[in-house]
Amino acid sequence: MREESGLSQAEVAERIGLSLKSGKGYISHLVKGRIKNPPSGRIEELSSYLFLTGLFD
C-alpha cells in the first residue's frame, strides 16, 4: 500500500507528525510487527492519513 503510493517510510512518518529520525524507525517496527500495542493516538493519526490519501478504503 505505502510502496504502491510511492511514499517512503520516512514520508509517511513525517505526514503523521513524527520526526524524520524516530518516525522512520517507528513505521519500520510497526510494519514488521515489533510494536505490539501502539498508542491509540498514533493509530488514529496513521489511519486518518491513510483514509485521507486514499491509500486505504
C-alpha positions in Angstrom: 0.0 0.0 0.0 2.7 2.5 1.0 5.0 1.4 -1.7 2.3 1.5 -4.3 1.7 5.1 -3.5 5.5 5.9 -3.9 5.9 7.0 -0.3 8.9 6.1 1.8 8.5 5.2 5.5 10.1 8.5 6.3 7.4 10.4 4.3 4.6 8.5 6.0 6.1 9.2 9.4 6.5 12.9 8.6 2.9 13.2 7.4 1.6 11.8 10.6 3.7 14.2 12.7 6.7 12.1 13.7 10.3 13.3 13.4 12.2 12.0 10.5 14.8 10.1 12.6 12.4 8.4 15.0 9.5 8.2 12.7 11.2 6.1 10.0 12.2 3.6 12.7 8.7 3.6 14.2 7.0 2.9 10.9 9.5 0.1 10.2 8.9 -1.5 13.5 5.2 -1.1 13.2 5.2 -2.8 9.7 7.4 -5.7 11.0 5.1 -6.3 14.0 7.7 -5.3 16.5 5.3 -2.8 18.2 2.6 -4.9 19.8 0.5 -2.2 21.4 1.0 1.1 19.6 -0.6 4.1 21.4 -4.2 4.7 20.2 -3.4 8.3 19.2 -0.7 7.1 16.9 -3.1 4.5 15.3 -5.7 7.2 14.8 -3.2 9.5 13.1 -2.0 6.8 10.8 -5.5 5.6 9.9 -6.7 9.1 9.2 -3.7 9.7 7.0 -4.3 6.5 5.0 -8.0 7.3 4.5 -7.4 10.9 3.5 -4.8 10.0 0.9 -6.9 7.1 -0.5 -4.3 4.5 0.5 -6.9 2.6 2.4 -10.6 2.5 1.7 
